Amino acid sequence: MDLHRTSILNQMDYNRESKDGKAAPSTDERLDSGLDSLKEEEYQAVAEEIRRLRVDSEPPQHKHAPPDNKEQQPEWKTQITEDGDTLLHLAIIHEAKDYVKAMVDVSKNTDFLNKQNDLRQTPLHLAVITNQADVCHHLLVSGCDPSLVDNRGDTPLHIACRHGNLVCFSVITQFCQAERLQTVMAACNYNGQNCLHLASVHGFLLLVENMVQLGADINAKEQHNGRSALHLAVDQQNLSLVQLLLKQGADPNLLTSGGHSPYHLTYGYSSAEIRRELFPRTDPDLRELPDSESDDSEEEEEDKSDEEVRGAAGATEGGVCDFNRLFLRACP
């Protein structure tokens, strides 16, 4: 409807106050009360104007339907494959970057960017897996959530650390909010390992160094057995990583759930260099292997088994004597 159209109704100016200061009657009242006094030509003109206004102001019937609370999704956003992939997942998998950019641009700050497939992978997971750092950047600046986990409990940053993907790691850590980044780095996957543990296990020294500088807890323990990154470095017999972690402030006296220090783990390994690195930094009380509970239990089992053997032997001897007495009585 053109609200600025010059018309008979506009010229009548029904909203103007009357000369005596009283408000003029409403438009409907003026039209009703003045119809009889209008000439035929003026009546037809007014009627035509009313008809035109009604047509202009009334939208098509389907537009009168009550608004839907849920925003109508474009069809391409609702299409899902049998594996739970959206078209954005597929575009990233096939590296169709133009389609990826177009879909991300029209989906900024919406849940569509965080849709998870049957493996609970988001588009950001797939961008890291396919090593597309530019797509990672585009998703992150468009509002995707980097803290979502897949069916292994891995965030996209976990995946980058497991595979040593330095470029994607750099993009995620640079374009992730500081508070959220700390949460992501500290989060453990379903194997009980955080990002620093994964980078340590696989020997990616640059990733380890970067995470420590970004504020990752260098002494954080695995959830399953309480090993720190330094324990893992000793397990991997990675001298360079041991030296790096000690330089960055790793605690050499930290104990696992079983009560073992990193130095304890050097027993049985042939790397004298790692032992030399850890020995002067390790508390003297934590250099010798602690008494194993298994040894005590073995001794107890041995004592118990000896008693059981003696008891069984006595029972056997008694049984033989009883049998002999019975046999002698039965004999004539």
C-alpha atoms as one frame of an Amber mdcrd trajectory, in Angstrom:
protein
   0.000   0.000   0.000   1.316   3.413  -0.991   0.835   5.500   2.108   1.804
   8.709   0.349  -0.688   8.517  -2.516  -2.699  11.726  -3.050  -6.375  10.862
  -2.840  -9.766  12.145  -1.938  -9.375  10.718   1.534  -6.066  12.530   1.951
  -7.582  15.790   0.844 -10.436  15.443   3.340  -7.824  15.409   6.146  -9.994
  13.638   8.686  -7.321  13.816  11.364  -7.304  17.574  11.571  -8.803  19.069
  14.741 -11.986  21.119  14.406 -11.951  24.865  14.746 -13.427  24.749  18.266
 -10.453  22.694  19.453 -12.272  19.367  19.632 -10.905  16.335  17.902 -12.569
  15.567  14.623 -14.652  12.418  14.465 -13.054   9.242  13.126 -12.795   8.491
   9.436 -15.482   5.830   9.553 -17.881   8.121  11.395 -17.309  10.946   8.931
 -17.851   8.661   5.960 -21.041   7.178   7.413 -22.568  10.478   8.443 -21.721
  12.293   5.243 -22.758   9.774   2.628 -26.266  11.117   2.216 -25.030  14.674
   1.647 -22.591  13.697  -1.102 -23.447  14.127  -4.724 -23.536  11.008  -6.867
 -20.180  11.759  -8.539 -18.490  12.409  -5.180 -20.002   9.258  -3.718 -18.678
   7.155  -6.557 -15.255   8.723  -6.161 -15.163   7.986  -2.437 -16.408   4.432
  -2.977 -13.754   3.838  -5.611 -11.056   5.189  -3.346 -12.170   2.924  -0.495
 -12.151  -0.056  -2.816  -8.663   0.772  -4.033  -7.363   1.183  -0.489  -8.876
  -2.137   0.580  -7.252  -3.938  -2.345  -3.890  -2.327  -1.702  -3.911  -2.957
   2.022  -5.073  -6.565   1.971  -2.260  -8.979   1.106  -3.008 -12.326  -0.506
  -4.951 -14.705   1.671  -2.018 -17.031   2.418  -0.085 -14.146   3.973  -2.733
 -13.835   6.663  -1.713 -17.209   8.142  -0.296 -16.909  11.665   3.476 -16.637
  11.652   5.334 -19.868  12.333   7.550 -19.747  15.394  10.183 -21.872  13.677
  12.073 -20.165  10.944  11.509 -21.864   7.646  14.708 -23.658   6.644  15.820
 -23.720   3.023  15.476 -27.171   1.535  19.229 -27.619   1.130  19.675 -27.194
   4.892  17.290 -30.025   5.684  18.734 -32.607   3.315  20.582 -35.360   5.232
  22.351 -38.435   3.877  21.991 -41.920   5.350  25.218 -41.221   7.291  23.773
 -38.075   8.802  25.843 -35.712   6.641  24.432 -32.368   5.592  25.314 -30.770
   2.272  27.929 -28.732   4.144  29.560 -31.923   5.434  29.638 -33.314   1.903
  31.011 -30.117   0.406  33.872 -30.129   2.924  34.600 -33.829   2.345  34.788
 -33.248  -1.421  36.656 -29.943  -0.940  34.070 -27.982  -2.924  35.254 -24.707
  -1.457  32.915 -22.410  -3.396  29.879 -24.287  -2.105  31.341 -24.387   1.388
  31.835 -20.625   1.406  28.345 -19.962   0.074  26.677 -22.205   2.668  28.722
 -20.863   5.559  28.115 -17.249   4.563  24.326 -17.644   4.712  24.495 -19.696
   7.942  26.601 -17.462  10.183  25.964 -17.852  13.899  23.341 -20.555  13.364
  23.084 -24.145  14.557  23.540 -25.357  10.995  27.306 -24.828  11.329  27.336
 -27.229  14.291  25.266 -30.054  12.827  26.751 -33.449  13.690  26.599 -36.534
  11.503  26.198 -40.121  12.720  29.826 -40.070  13.933  29.001 -36.813  15.734
  31.437 -34.951  13.500  30.768 -31.269  12.911  31.873 -29.453   9.748  34.898
 -28.218  11.730  35.904 -31.812  12.565  35.837 -32.682   8.868  37.749 -29.536
   7.902  40.588 -30.599  10.230  40.493 -34.218   9.068  40.755 -33.088   5.434
  43.438 -30.545   6.348  41.554 -27.501   5.054  42.806 -24.679   7.266  40.984
 -22.025   5.209  37.673 -23.772   5.824  38.502 -24.004   9.550  39.072 -20.266
   9.588  35.851 -19.513   7.735  33.820 -21.706  10.074  35.347 -20.241  13.226
  34.856 -16.594  12.266  31.294 -17.468  11.253  30.404 -18.711  14.728  30.883
 -22.486  14.819  31.492 -24.174  18.177  35.016 -25.704  18.476  34.217 -27.462
  21.764  31.822 -30.089  20.356  33.112 -33.684  20.444  32.746 -36.627  18.086
  31.970 -40.234  19.036  35.507 -40.646  20.406  35.211 -37.584  22.603  37.612
 -35.650  20.371  37.237 -31.965  19.628  38.684 -30.707  16.319  41.755 -29.589
  18.294  42.238 -33.155  19.613  42.306 -34.374  16.022  44.833 -31.715  14.978
  47.103 -32.712  17.882  46.814 -36.440  17.173  47.832 -35.968  13.533  50.336
 -33.156  14.059  48.297 -30.782  11.907  50.123 -27.581  12.801  48.264 -25.329
  10.351  44.775 -26.284  11.527  46.039 -26.223  15.129  47.235 -22.635  14.599
  43.941 -21.537  13.051  41.848 -23.047  15.852  43.990 -21.614  18.644  44.112
 -18.169  17.019  40.434 -17.793  16.213  38.981 -19.479  19.281  37.920 -17.323
  22.230  40.498 -17.415  25.016  38.130 -18.864  27.625  36.823 -21.498  25.254
  40.348 -22.384  24.115  41.397 -23.176  27.678  38.350 -25.414  28.038  39.094
 -27.205  24.771  42.768 -27.783  25.616  41.902 -29.135  29.064  39.088 -31.421
  27.872  39.814 -35.149  27.905  38.465 -37.482  25.250  36.932 -40.866  25.991
  40.433 -42.356  26.346  41.116 -39.899  29.152  43.656 -37.851  27.170  43.698
 -34.119  26.530  45.327 -32.337  23.598  48.724 -32.076  25.308  48.734 -35.818
  26.030  47.981 -36.636  22.389  50.709 -34.357  21.068  53.157 -35.879  23.586
  52.293 -39.485  22.748  52.881 -38.801  19.066  55.996 -36.723  19.655  54.892
 -33.398  18.166  57.236 -31.111  20.068  56.138 -27.882  18.375  52.515 -28.490
  19.277  53.493 -29.285  22.868  55.519 -26.099  23.143  52.743 -23.986  21.637
  50.096 -25.397  23.949  52.199 -24.775  27.043  52.768 -21.195  25.917  49.014
 -20.825  25.362  48.354 -21.843  28.954  47.816 -25.591  28.835  48.495 -27.358
  32.144  51.821 -29.103  31.578  51.260 -31.356  34.608  47.711 -32.427  33.748
  47.213 -36.163  34.256  45.510 -38.719  32.071  42.229 -39.839  33.548  42.873
 -43.565  33.209  46.245 -43.999  34.923  47.334 -40.548  36.066  50.300 -40.144
  33.749  51.478 -36.641  32.869  53.022 -35.534  29.572  56.461 -36.165  31.126
  55.507 -39.746  32.007  54.337 -40.233  28.437  57.578 -38.810  27.058  59.552
 -41.326  29.135  57.255 -44.114  27.969  57.963 -43.105  24.380  61.699 -42.834
  25.141  61.626 -39.373  23.556  64.667 -37.584  24.953  63.966 -34.316  23.118
  60.431 -34.188  24.502  61.650 -34.974  28.017  64.130 -32.107  27.789  61.506
 -29.739  26.394  58.956 -30.554  29.090  61.519 -30.161  31.885  62.580 -26.839
  30.401  58.957 -25.700  30.275  58.432 -26.535  33.939  57.096 -30.097  34.063
  57.150 -31.619  37.551  59.601 -34.582  37.687  58.194 -35.683  41.060  54.612
 -36.083  39.901  53.246 -39.554  40.615  50.895 -41.698  38.578  47.854 -43.370
  40.075  50.127 -46.329  40.819  52.626 -44.111  42.678  55.364 -43.972  40.032
  57.480 -40.954  39.162  58.810 -40.345  35.638  62.190 -41.638  36.842  60.595
 -44.890  37.973  59.479 -45.460  34.399  63.078 -45.423  33.170  63.666 -48.834
  34.731  63.647 -51.451  32.037  64.577 -48.972  29.321  68.061 -48.617  27.890
  68.085 -44.816  27.487  70.770 -43.629  29.884  70.342 -40.036  28.647  66.772
 -39.822  29.952  67.879 -41.247  33.301  70.613 -38.614  33.494  68.117 -35.844
  32.731  65.674 -36.959  35.403  68.019 -38.185  38.176  69.209 -34.813  39.580
  65.691 -33.333  39.340  63.964 -36.230  41.071  63.460 -36.380  44.819  65.830
 -39.037  46.279  62.872 -40.847  47.793  61.329 -41.195  44.326  64.328 -42.723
  42.578  64.020 -46.261  43.865  61.055 -48.295  42.801  58.444 -48.530  45.548
  57.639 -51.903  47.098  55.159 -53.454  44.772  51.844 -54.482  46.227  51.896
 -57.364  43.808  55.049 -58.728  45.513  53.327 -58.682  48.892  50.266 -60.305
  47.458  52.420 -62.963  45.805  54.070 -63.745  49.157  50.664 -63.951  50.812
  49.458 -66.223  48.033  52.553 -68.409  48.456  52.005 -68.692  52.239  48.352
 -69.385  51.677  49.076 -71.961  49.020  51.594 -73.705  51.332  48.976 -73.915
  54.059  46.435 -75.217  51.617  48.874 -77.859  50.392  49.681 -78.947  53.943
  46.010 -79.024  54.833  45.182 -81.014  51.750  48.012 -83.438  52.484  46.784
 -83.908  56.023  43.282 -84.495  54.803  44.597 -87.046  52.325  46.616 -88.862
  54.980  43.617 -88.942  57.298  41.486 -90.251  54.493  43.974 -93.031  53.780
  44.079 -94.050  57.471  40.287 -94.154  57.676  40.153 -96.255  54.521  42.750
 -98.702  55.932  40.791 -99.123  59.166  37.597 -99.795  57.289  39.364-102.272
  55.027  40.872-104.200  57.961  37.486-104.481  59.657  35.917-105.833  56.515
  38.577-108.496  56.092  38.069-111.853  57.910
